[in-house]
Amino acid sequence: MKINYLGFLGFLGFLGFVDPWYFFFLFFLFFFASPAAGKMPEATKQRIEQMEQNKQKILQMLTSQDKITNNDVEKGLGVSDATATRYLDELEMAGEIKQVGKEGQSVYYIKI
């Protein structure tokens, strides 16, 4: 038996749900919201701590060097290009480092 989507929406309107998305929102809250939703899993806490440690390592690398590149971060921390870029962007947004250059191999970062 196939369920007709528009017929289902009409049925929801009959029940008083003018906007069918309201029903889906309530369905999501009822079935997926749990009392533990506000608690952070231990694995997530560990990942956040590791990220913060890696960012501190980048800052330490900048104390021993005048400038640092994305490749230096990749090799020094053993992370991917995307992860190194994300760490450097986050440190730049926090005002810890400054990017010199726009794109390509000429880009490097200095400590502020």
C-alpha positions as a Markdown table, in Angstrom:
| # | Residue | x | y | z |
|---|---|---|---|---|
| 1 | Met | 0.0 | 0.0 | 0.0 |
| 2 | Lys | 1.4 | 3.3 | -1.0 |
| 3 | Ile | 0.9 | 6.3 | 1.2 |
| 4 | Asn | -0.1 | 9.4 | -0.6 |
| 5 | Tyr | 2.0 | 12.3 | 0.8 |
| 6 | Leu | -0.5 | 15.0 | 0.0 |
| 7 | Gly | -3.3 | 12.8 | 1.5 |
| 8 | Phe | -1.2 | 12.5 | 4.6 |
| 9 | Leu | -0.7 | 16.3 | 4.8 |
| 10 | Gly | -4.5 | 16.7 | 4.4 |
| 11 | Phe | -5.0 | 14.3 | 7.2 |
| 12 | Leu | -2.7 | 16.4 | 9.4 |
| 13 | Gly | -4.8 | 19.4 | 8.4 |
| 14 | Phe | -7.9 | 17.6 | 9.5 |
| 15 | Leu | -6.3 | 17.0 | 12.9 |
| 16 | Gly | -5.6 | 20.7 | 13.3 |
| 17 | Phe | -2.0 | 20.9 | 12.0 |
| 18 | Val | -2.2 | 23.8 | 9.6 |
| 19 | Asp | 1.6 | 23.6 | 8.9 |
| 20 | Pro | 2.7 | 20.0 | 8.4 |
| 21 | Trp | 6.3 | 20.9 | 9.4 |
| 22 | Tyr | 4.9 | 21.6 | 12.8 |
| 23 | Phe | 4.0 | 18.0 | 13.1 |
| 24 | Phe | 7.4 | 16.8 | 12.0 |
| 25 | Phe | 9.0 | 19.1 | 14.5 |
| 26 | Leu | 6.9 | 17.7 | 17.3 |
| 27 | Phe | 7.7 | 14.2 | 16.1 |
| 28 | Phe | 11.4 | 14.9 | 16.2 |
| 29 | Leu | 11.2 | 16.3 | 19.7 |
| 30 | Phe | 9.1 | 13.4 | 21.0 |
| 31 | Phe | 11.3 | 10.6 | 19.5 |
| 32 | Phe | 14.8 | 12.1 | 19.4 |
| 33 | Ala | 15.1 | 14.5 | 22.2 |
| 34 | Ser | 16.3 | 12.8 | 25.3 |
| 35 | Pro | 17.2 | 13.9 | 28.8 |
| 36 | Ala | 20.8 | 13.2 | 28.0 |
| 37 | Ala | 20.7 | 15.5 | 25.0 |
| 38 | Gly | 22.5 | 18.3 | 26.9 |
| 39 | Lys | 25.3 | 16.0 | 28.1 |
| 40 | Met | 28.4 | 15.8 | 26.0 |
| 41 | Pro | 29.8 | 12.3 | 25.3 |
| 42 | Glu | 33.2 | 11.5 | 26.7 |
| 43 | Ala | 34.6 | 10.9 | 23.3 |
| 44 | Thr | 33.5 | 14.4 | 22.2 |
| 45 | Lys | 35.2 | 15.9 | 25.2 |
| 46 | Gln | 38.4 | 14.1 | 24.4 |
| 47 | Arg | 38.3 | 15.3 | 20.8 |
| 48 | Ile | 37.8 | 18.9 | 21.9 |
| 49 | Glu | 40.7 | 18.6 | 24.4 |
| 50 | Gln | 42.9 | 17.1 | 21.6 |
| 51 | Met | 42.0 | 20.0 | 19.3 |
| 52 | Glu | 42.9 | 22.5 | 21.9 |
| 53 | Gln | 46.2 | 20.8 | 22.6 |
| 54 | Asn | 47.0 | 20.8 | 18.9 |
| 55 | Lys | 46.3 | 24.5 | 18.7 |
| 56 | Gln | 48.6 | 25.1 | 21.6 |
| 57 | Lys | 51.3 | 23.0 | 19.9 |
| 58 | Ile | 51.0 | 25.3 | 16.8 |
| 59 | Leu | 51.5 | 28.3 | 19.1 |
| 60 | Gln | 54.6 | 26.6 | 20.6 |
| 61 | Met | 55.9 | 26.0 | 17.1 |
| 62 | Leu | 55.6 | 29.7 | 16.4 |
| 63 | Thr | 57.6 | 30.6 | 19.5 |
| 64 | Ser | 60.6 | 28.6 | 18.1 |
| 65 | Gln | 60.1 | 29.8 | 14.5 |
| 66 | Asp | 59.3 | 33.2 | 13.0 |
| 67 | Lys | 56.7 | 31.9 | 10.6 |
| 68 | Ile | 54.8 | 28.6 | 10.0 |
| 69 | Thr | 53.0 | 27.2 | 7.0 |
| 70 | Asn | 50.2 | 24.8 | 6.6 |
| 71 | Asn | 52.6 | 22.0 | 5.6 |
| 72 | Asp | 54.6 | 22.6 | 8.8 |
| 73 | Val | 51.5 | 22.1 | 10.8 |
| 74 | Glu | 50.6 | 18.9 | 8.9 |
| 75 | Lys | 54.0 | 17.4 | 9.4 |
| 76 | Gly | 54.4 | 18.6 | 13.0 |
| 77 | Leu | 51.0 | 17.3 | 14.2 |
| 78 | Gly | 50.4 | 14.5 | 11.8 |
| 79 | Val | 47.1 | 15.8 | 10.6 |
| 80 | Ser | 45.5 | 16.3 | 7.2 |
| 81 | Asp | 45.6 | 19.4 | 5.1 |
| 82 | Ala | 42.0 | 20.3 | 5.9 |
| 83 | Thr | 42.6 | 19.8 | 9.7 |
| 84 | Ala | 45.7 | 22.0 | 9.6 |
| 85 | Thr | 43.8 | 24.7 | 7.7 |
| 86 | Arg | 41.0 | 24.5 | 10.2 |
| 87 | Tyr | 43.4 | 24.9 | 13.2 |
| 88 | Leu | 45.1 | 27.8 | 11.6 |
| 89 | Asp | 41.8 | 29.5 | 10.7 |
| 90 | Glu | 40.5 | 29.1 | 14.2 |
| 91 | Leu | 43.7 | 30.6 | 15.7 |
| 92 | Glu | 43.5 | 33.4 | 13.2 |
| 93 | Met | 39.9 | 34.1 | 14.2 |
| 94 | Ala | 40.9 | 34.1 | 17.8 |
| 95 | Gly | 43.5 | 36.7 | 17.1 |
| 96 | Glu | 46.5 | 34.5 | 18.1 |
| 97 | Ile | 48.1 | 34.5 | 14.7 |
| 98 | Lys | 48.0 | 36.4 | 11.4 |
| 99 | Gln | 48.0 | 35.1 | 7.9 |
| 100 | Val | 50.5 | 36.6 | 5.5 |
| 101 | Gly | 49.7 | 36.1 | 1.8 |
| 102 | Lys | 46.4 | 35.2 | 0.1 |
| 103 | Glu | 46.7 | 31.8 | -1.4 |
| 104 | Gly | 49.1 | 29.1 | -2.5 |
| 105 | Gln | 52.6 | 28.3 | -1.3 |
| 106 | Ser | 53.4 | 31.9 | -0.4 |
| 107 | Val | 50.9 | 31.8 | 2.5 |
| 108 | Tyr | 52.5 | 31.6 | 6.0 |
| 109 | Tyr | 51.4 | 32.6 | 9.5 |
| 110 | Ile | 53.1 | 34.7 | 12.1 |
| 111 | Lys | 52.3 | 35.1 | 15.8 |
| 112 | Ile | 50.7 | 38.4 | 16.8 |
